[in-house]
Amino acid sequence: MQRREDLVRFFTVRLRSAAAAEDLVQEIYLRLLTSEADVEVKSPASYLYRLGSNLMLDRLRGERRSAARERAWREVNQGGVGGPEVDDAPDALDTLDARQRLALIVQAVGELGPQTQRVFRLHKLEGLSHTETAEALGVSRSAVEKHMIAVLKHLAKRAP
């Protein structure tokens, strides 16, 4: 603890962040507490700075790897048009329209029996297959199919 302020100052300059330096010094002391006690250290001050430098380099390498993964992900999952990234998310009007249609569907399904509602929720909203839905509800696959047909017929009657 005698070297704490010196270590924070030393790593603040290198990391350009007092908060990051504080975290690093905390990690140094945590590492010291969890290291084996029978290891002989000839120069404790040098050991602290070397340990801190190694931890700092590990952290910087990890941040670079993370940034590279993030860049690669963005290149694959987002389009670019002449420089700035283009968001692939739907626009606000499409999102609003989809939410309104979903609300109408949920309202229409709410008019059906409880078992039919459960089948619809498991199959369409939670993404279970007909077989998985049948197993979850303890009914046959055929019963699930009949409930889904009933839902589709009901929705077709309600459609504008």
Long-range contacts (C-beta under 8 A, 24 or more apart in sequence): 1-29, 3-45, 3-48, 7-48, 7-49, 7-52, 10-49, 10-52, 11-52, 11-56, 14-56, 15-56, 24-52, 24-55, 24-56, 24-59, 25-52, 27-55, 28-52, 28-55, 31-55, 104-158, 105-155, 108-154, 108-155, 108-158, 109-151, 109-154, 109-155, 111-154, 112-150, 112-151, 112-154, 115-139, 115-147, 116-147, 116-150, 116-151, 119-144, 119-147, 119-148, 119-151, 120-147, 120-148, 120-151, 123-148
